[in-house]
Amino acid sequence: MKPRSVAARLPNACLPGADWADCYELLFLGERMTALEAARRALGTAPQWIRSLLALRNRVVAPLGLRAAASASNASLIGAFPILRGREREAVLGFDDRHLDFRIVVEVRDGPADSQVIGVTTLVRRRNLFGYLYLAAVTPFHKAIVPALLAQLNEPERPPVS
């Protein structure tokens, strides 16, 4: 099954004041997962094309004083994202920066028969004009990256790549 875009709801308690959101869902037919496990499998090992885009993003924004992605060697991270909260049905990742605050919310709920529906919601609170410009620039990439990461759940699990 392929991820599909669904309506994201604002306001959202995971990031009060968020002014932008999107959500993708996947009907998952494999073994049962918690939200934290789904987040690790979807976000913890990005394909090379996504890692290359992230590296380019980090080089471009570093002179502007924006945070670069974190190192994946930290146990409180999934991929480049700090874990803010991890529960059975919901994991929240993200951080606050000068231009915007963002959260990635991974939710797991029961689907039909023995399936699960795994959703990834991205929430953004833009802080200033640069936040608006930055989000406008990255949104086309985001709309390709998030479904690709979520689709990885249907692939055999791979070890993290450093």
ROROBA-797167 format. One record per residue: residue number from 0; residue in one letter; x, y, z of N, C-alpha, C in turn. Coordinates in steps of 0.05 Angstrom, whole numbers. Atoms other than C-alpha are relative to their C-alpha. Layout:
REM ROROBA-797167
(NUM A (X Y Z) (X Y Z) (X Y Z));
...
***
This chain:
REM ROROBA-797167
(0 M (17 -23 0) (0 0 0) (18 25 0));
(1 K (-15 -25 1) (23 71 -14) (-12 19 20));
(2 P (10 -21 -18) (18 129 35) (-18 19 -15));
(3 R (18 -19 12) (-38 178 22) (-2 24 17));
(4 S (4 -25 -15) (-47 250 41) (-28 1 11));
(5 V (26 -3 -13) (-103 263 90) (-1 28 13));
(6 A (3 -26 -12) (-130 326 122) (13 0 28));
(7 A (-13 -4 -26) (-88 351 181) (-17 20 15));
(8 R (16 -18 -16) (-124 385 238) (16 20 16));
(9 L (-11 -21 -16) (-106 451 269) (-23 13 15));
(10 P (-25 1 -17) (-102 470 325) (6 -29 8));
(11 N (-9 26 -9) (-62 412 351) (15 3 26));
(12 A (-12 -3 -26) (-41 402 423) (30 -7 0));
(13 C (-29 7 2) (28 375 401) (17 24 -6));
(14 L (-14 -25 6) (46 445 377) (-21 23 0));
(15 P (19 -22 -1) (-1 499 402) (10 24 -16));
(16 G (-8 -23 16) (-1 558 355) (10 -7 -28));
(17 A (-9 9 27) (19 516 294) (-19 13 -21));
(18 D (16 -13 21) (-3 552 231) (2 -15 -27));
(19 W (-3 16 25) (15 498 179) (1 -29 9));
(20 A (-1 29 -7) (4 423 179) (-6 -16 -25));
(21 D (9 20 20) (0 363 134) (2 -27 13));
(22 C (1 27 -11) (-12 289 145) (0 -20 -22));
(23 Y (0 23 18) (3 224 109) (-6 -24 16));
(24 E (6 25 -13) (-24 156 127) (6 -24 -18));
(25 L (-6 25 14) (-6 85 109) (-15 -22 14));
(26 L (12 24 -11) (-47 22 118) (22 -21 1));
(27 F (-23 18 -4) (4 -26 147) (-10 -28 7));
(28 L (10 27 -3) (-7 -101 142) (20 -18 14));
(29 G (-21 16 -12) (57 -125 177) (-6 -4 30));
(30 E (2 5 -29) (71 -140 250) (-9 26 15));
(31 R (9 -22 -16) (41 -95 304) (24 17 9));
(32 M (-21 -18 -9) (83 -34 321) (-11 21 19));
(33 T (7 -24 -15) (82 21 373) (7 24 -17));
(34 A (-6 -25 15) (86 93 350) (30 5 -1));
(35 L (-29 -4 0) (159 97 371) (14 -19 -19));
(36 E (-12 19 19) (176 34 332) (-5 9 -29));
(37 A (7 -9 27) (140 61 271) (17 25 -7));
(38 A (-16 -24 5) (177 128 278) (29 -8 -6));
(39 R (-27 9 4) (244 92 283) (3 -13 -28));
(40 R (-2 14 26) (230 49 221) (-4 19 -23));
(41 A (6 -18 22) (202 106 179) (21 22 -2));
(42 L (-17 -24 0) (247 164 200) (29 -6 7));
(43 G (-27 6 -9) (310 129 226) (20 -7 -21));
(44 T (-19 8 22) (339 105 160) (-11 11 -26));
(45 A (9 -13 24) (329 152 102) (15 -10 -24));
(46 P (-15 7 25) (346 133 30) (21 21 -6));
(47 Q (-23 -18 7) (409 164 1) (-9 27 -11));
(48 W (9 -25 13) (371 216 -40) (-10 20 22));
(49 I (10 -17 -22) (338 242 24) (24 10 17));
(50 R (-23 -8 -16) (404 242 63) (16 22 -15));
(51 S (-14 -21 16) (436 282 6) (-14 27 1));
(52 L (15 -25 -2) (380 334 7) (3 12 28));
(53 L (-4 -10 -27) (387 340 83) (28 12 4));
(54 A (-27 -11 -1) (462 350 77) (2 27 -14));
(55 L (1 -26 14) (451 404 25) (-14 21 16));
(56 R (15 -19 -17) (399 437 69) (18 11 23));
(57 N (-17 -8 -22) (448 438 127) (22 19 -8));
(58 R (-21 -18 10) (503 470 85) (-11 27 -7));
(59 V (12 -25 9) (456 523 58) (-9 17 24));
(60 V (11 -15 -22) (425 543 125) (20 6 22));
(61 A (-19 -5 -21) (487 540 169) (9 29 2));
(62 P (-8 -28 -2) (510 611 151) (-22 18 11));
(63 L (23 -16 -9) (440 635 170) (-5 -4 30));
(64 G (3 5 -28) (447 609 241) (-22 -20 7));
(65 L (20 20 -6) (395 554 234) (12 -26 9));
(66 R (-10 25 -11) (402 488 269) (4 -20 -23));
(67 A (-5 23 18) (432 430 229) (-13 -24 12));
(68 A (10 26 -10) (405 360 235) (19 -11 21));
(69 A (-16 11 -22) (429 325 298) (13 -26 -9));
(70 S (-14 25 6) (475 265 299) (-18 -24 8));
(71 A (17 24 -5) (439 197 296) (12 -18 22));
(72 S (-12 16 -21) (487 169 349) (-13 5 27));
(73 N (13 -6 -25) (446 201 405) (-24 -17 3));
(74 A (22 18 -5) (397 152 436) (-27 14 2));
(75 S (26 -14 -2) (344 206 445) (-8 12 -27));
(76 L (6 -9 27) (341 218 370) (-12 -23 -16));
(77 I (7 18 21) (305 184 314) (8 14 -26));
(78 G (-12 -14 23) (345 200 251) (12 26 10));
(79 A (-11 -26 -8) (359 274 259) (-19 15 19));
(80 F (20 -14 -15) (299 289 303) (-1 -8 30));
(81 P (2 6 -28) (298 294 379) (-28 -11 7));
(82 I (26 12 -10) (244 251 413) (-9 18 23));
(83 L (11 -17 -21) (200 297 454) (-19 -17 18));
(84 R (18 16 -15) (149 244 475) (-4 -26 -15));
(85 G (5 26 13) (140 170 461) (-20 -16 16));
(86 R (21 17 -13) (77 131 478) (-7 -23 -19));
(87 E (8 23 16) (45 68 453) (-12 8 -27));
(88 R (15 -8 24) (0 103 403) (9 26 -13));
(89 E (-9 -26 11) (36 170 392) (29 6 8));
(90 A (-27 -9 -5) (108 193 385) (2 28 -11));
(91 V (-3 -28 9) (126 267 380) (30 6 -1));
(92 L (-28 -8 5) (192 291 351) (1 28 -9));
(93 G (-3 -27 11) (219 359 333) (16 18 17));
(94 F (-14 -20 -16) (251 422 358) (-9 28 -8));
(95 D (6 -29 5) (244 498 361) (25 13 -11));
(96 D (-23 -15 11) (289 544 320) (-8 29 -2));
(97 R (5 -29 2) (295 618 306) (-22 7 -19));
(98 H (19 -7 22) (252 617 243) (-26 -15 3));
(99 L (25 15 -3) (201 563 260) (4 -22 21));
(100 D (1 23 -18) (182 508 309) (-15 -22 -16));
(101 F (14 21 15) (162 440 282) (-2 -25 18));
(102 R (4 26 -13) (136 374 307) (-7 -20 -22));
(103 I (7 23 16) (131 307 273) (-15 -19 19));
(104 V (17 17 -18) (74 266 304) (-5 -26 -15));
(105 V (5 26 12) (73 192 288) (-21 -14 18));
(106 E (22 13 -14) (8 159 307) (-6 -27 -12));
(107 V (7 28 8) (-13 86 305) (-27 -6 11));
(108 R (26 8 -9) (-84 63 308) (-8 -26 -15));
(109 D (9 25 12) (-121 -2 292) (-14 6 -27));
(110 G (13 -2 26) (-142 -11 220) (-18 -24 -4));
(111 P (18 23 4) (-188 -62 188) (15 -27 3));
(112 A (-11 26 -5) (-176 -135 206) (24 2 18));
(113 D (-24 -1 -17) (-105 -143 233) (20 22 -8));
(114 S (-17 -21 9) (-77 -80 201) (2 23 20));
(115 Q (-2 -25 -15) (-54 -15 231) (1 23 -20));
(116 V (-3 -25 15) (-60 56 204) (22 16 14));
(117 I (-22 -16 -11) (5 94 214) (0 27 -14));
(118 G (2 -27 10) (1 169 206) (24 16 8));
(119 V (-21 -19 -6) (55 222 203) (-11 27 -6));
(120 T (9 -28 2) (32 293 216) (24 18 5));
(121 T (-21 -20 -4) (80 351 208) (-15 26 8));
(122 L (11 -25 -10) (63 414 248) (21 21 0));
(123 V (-20 -22 1) (97 481 238) (-13 25 12));
(124 R (7 -27 -10) (93 547 276) (22 18 -10));
(125 R (-20 -18 12) (127 600 235) (3 24 19));
(126 R (-6 -21 -19) (161 653 278) (4 27 -13));
(127 N (-7 -25 13) (180 706 227) (-2 -3 -30));
(128 L (1 0 29) (183 724 154) (18 -22 -11));
(129 F (-18 21 10) (243 677 144) (-13 -27 3));
(130 G (14 26 -3) (201 620 172) (-20 -5 -22));
(131 Y (19 3 22) (148 633 119) (15 -6 -26));
(132 L (-16 4 24) (201 637 64) (13 -28 0));
(133 Y (-13 26 -2) (237 575 89) (-20 -22 -6));
(134 L (20 21 4) (174 533 92) (-10 -1 -29));
(135 A (8 -1 29) (153 556 22) (21 -14 -17));
(136 A (-22 12 16) (222 533 -4) (1 -30 4));
(137 V (-4 28 -5) (222 465 30) (-25 -17 -4));
(138 T (24 15 2) (149 445 22) (-1 -19 -24));
(139 P (0 19 22) (157 414 -48) (17 -25 6));
(140 F (-17 23 -7) (214 370 -21) (-14 -17 22));
(141 H (14 13 -22) (174 354 43) (-21 -18 -11));
(142 K (23 16 11) (115 329 1) (10 -25 -15));
(143 A (-12 24 12) (162 279 -33) (13 -17 21));
(144 I (-15 15 -20) (203 260 28) (-18 -15 20));
(145 V (16 13 -21) (149 244 80) (-13 -25 -11));
(146 P (11 25 10) (111 194 36) (21 -21 -5));
(147 A (-22 20 5) (177 161 16) (9 -13 26));
(148 L (-8 11 -26) (197 153 89) (-21 -18 11));
(149 L (22 16 -10) (129 126 108) (-2 -26 -16));
(150 A (1 24 17) (130 77 50) (21 -21 8));
(151 Q (-21 19 -8) (194 46 79) (-11 -21 20));
(152 L (12 19 -19) (149 12 131) (-8 -26 -13));
(153 N (8 24 15) (128 -37 77) (24 -15 -12));
(154 E (-25 13 9) (201 -54 61) (12 -16 23));
(155 P (-14 14 -21) (244 -104 99) (17 20 16));
(156 E (-15 -18 -17) (277 -70 159) (30 -1 -6));
(157 R (-28 -2 6) (348 -45 146) (14 13 25));
(158 P (-14 -13 -22) (401 -26 197) (5 30 -6));
(159 P (-5 -28 5) (412 50 207) (26 4 -15));
(160 V (-24 -7 14) (463 82 161) (11 26 12));
(161 S (-12 -23 -12) (512 131 191) (8 21 -20));
***
